[in-house]
Amino acid sequence: MRLGTVKFYNPNEGVGSITPSNGGREVSVFARGVIDPIKPNNIVQFDIEFTQSGIEAIKVMVLSA
């Protein structure tokens, strides 16, 4: 599992971005990969999945609001 901060998330469109704590590249997040409701600036724990369109965050869980 990795740690990061939600940069933005649009619940209406079900799309957003997470900035990893280790300073790596931003990771896309989609509603299908979210376990807990997320919003900007949440500290989250997540796994990554390699897809045809790039790297995607999955199993996203909020650790801190």
N, C-alpha and C positions, 0 to 999 in steps of 0.2 A: 504494500500500500504506500501511496505517496501523499504528501501534504501540499496544500496550496491555498490560494485566496481567490475567491470568485471576483473576477474583474467586472463582468456584467452578466446579466441573465434576464432574458425577456420571457416571462412565463406564458404570455399569449402565443408567442411563436415557438416556445420550447427550445430555445437556442441561447448559448452563451459562451463564455470563455473563462478558463481558470489559469492563473499565473502560478506555476510551481514554486514551492519554497526554496528549492535548490537552484533557482535562477535559470532554469531551462526555458525552452520555447513554450509559449502559451499553448494550451490544449483546449480544443473545442469540447463543449458539453451540450448534449441534447437531452430532452425530457426523458427519453427511454433509458438513459443511464443514471438518472437521479433517483435516489432512495428517499432522502429527506427533502422537503421544500427548501430551495436555496435562494439567496438574494445577494446583491453586491456586498463585498467586504466580509462575507462569511469565510471562516477558516474551515476547510474541508479536507477529508481523507478520500482518496480515490485510487482506482486502478486505471491502467490505460489499455487500449485495444488498438491494434493497427488495422485500419480499414483502407479501402481503395482510395478514399478521399483524404487520408492522412491519419493523424493520431487523434483518438477520441477518449475522453474521460468516461469511465463507467463505474458503477457501484459508488456513486458520490454520496457521502454522508457528512452532515454538518457536525463539526466539533465545537465551534464557538461562533456566536452571532456577532 
